[in-house]
Amino acid sequence: MTAGVVGARPRHVPQTELRSGVGYWVASLASMMRFDYGRVRQWVPMMIVIQTLMGAGMALLYGFFYPHITAIRALYITTGAPTLALVPVGFVMLPGTVAEQKLEGTFDYIWSLPSPRSAQAASTFTLFTLFALPGSVFALLVAAWRYDVHLALSPLLVPAVLLCALMAITVGYGMALAIPNPMVTNVVTNALMFVVLLFSPIVYPASQLPAWLATVHYFLPFYNMAVVIRAGLTSGLVAHVAISFVVLAAWTAAGAAATAWVVGHRR
Amino acid sequence: MVEASAATLVPHGTVERGARHWWHDYTVMVLWHLASLRMWLVTLTVVQLLAGVGFVLGISLFFAHIPTTAALFVSTGVPVVNLLTVGMILGPQLVADQRSNGSYEYLRSMPVSRSVAAAAWYTVCLIGGVPAMVVALGVAQLRYDLPLHVSPMIVPAVLLTSFAGTMLGYALGHAIGSPMATRMITQLLVFVVFGFAPVLYPLSQMPRWLGAVNWWLPFRQMAVVTRAALTPGGHAAVMSAYVVLGAWAIVCAALAGRALGRRP
């Protein structure tokens, strides 16, 4: 805005005015990431520890339930461990963080900041995806050491893990935003964990499920997460990997759409 | 307290002692808990039923064909989990919530003795645990056709398991000041009970050293006494299990009593 006619509107541009443009969006993303990182920095080590304990602990624990751990069982448990470590970050910790932010008012504060809300959401997605990675690597290492499994790593692992982490976080965030009551979010996440730990073919083959439950899991994200990660760690154990990638991408899109729908409504 | 006035004036909120008063206070406190926690108890019962039945049914998915031993161990371990959920896991979390929102001091100001408060809470924990346990066992019997044989020893086994768990939770909830620490510890306990104690699977399937550590902990012994009362045949280690469990119950009750402090 340039100096115009004397006596016209004041030249002062309010700080809270929403600006736009690609450059502004990128700058907002960078500052939101610094802001978010600064807020959660002290919790990052604990998050990684919890996640490692969860993934590695579950991998050890599943082994106790079997009288004999055959080679194929050991392979399934080991390659399921990274998936088990990724699920809680997206489906439990992130919704929990959002619920807490809603209760203490931080959530409204962040929405009041003069940065595009899409940049705010993108910052959360990026940071949590990065946080989710070390824990799942540790979980895999512990499980591989415990069961003495030899893995065949393929380059497919990188997109598989990144997509799984992004999917879990996008869906978890969309869910936390779309459900207004934090108590309900809490119940839903706990129920989800129960389903994931007991009734999802992550550490055992889908063929052990009743047919109807297996069909349900083809459309849910958990089984497909296990498939793509297992495909990156083994050769010849899983088939139809492309379909699983598509299902995961669809869930990511759905999570992003839910997020966009909620943040697009200015209260 | 001034001696002269003690005979005539009983200050409001002083505990009256004696068996008759104890029984009266006890019934009032049980009713008070049931009324104030009615929503919580309904939700709890549903969650307990789903978790118990879910575990009994879900374990068969881990195997292509589930061996009878595995089904038997899970089905006779789930009652322990059901009994512990209220007293040891949700109880301390409830106390932590009460500390956070301030109702804790109010509850402590009630004119009842420590033993009444503990006994009333123990009763509520039994009410919250036993129905789910019965349903889970029934479902297990239907699903797996197990060789279950319920002996009268189930009564002391259930009472002592629930008592030891409730007292452990009571000690945790009242002795630990920070609600955050209480939540962390109880969540850790869930993990230990479900996975790292031989409750839902045989002792032989865990590393020997971990089994030895578990001998000193209450959870393995809870599973031993409960399983002995639900399955036929002689059980060698039952007596020692009752002794260890009893010791835990007494120590935890003493700790909880110390933390609560004597009510004037």
Interface residues (C-beta under 8 A of the other chain):
Chain A: G57 M58 L60 L61 Y62 F64 F65 Y66 P67 F194 L198 F199 P201 V203 Y204 S207 Q208 L209
Chain B: L50 A51 G54 F55 G58 I59 L61 F62 F63 A64 P67 T69 A70 F191 F194 G195 F196 L200 Y201 P202 Q205 M206
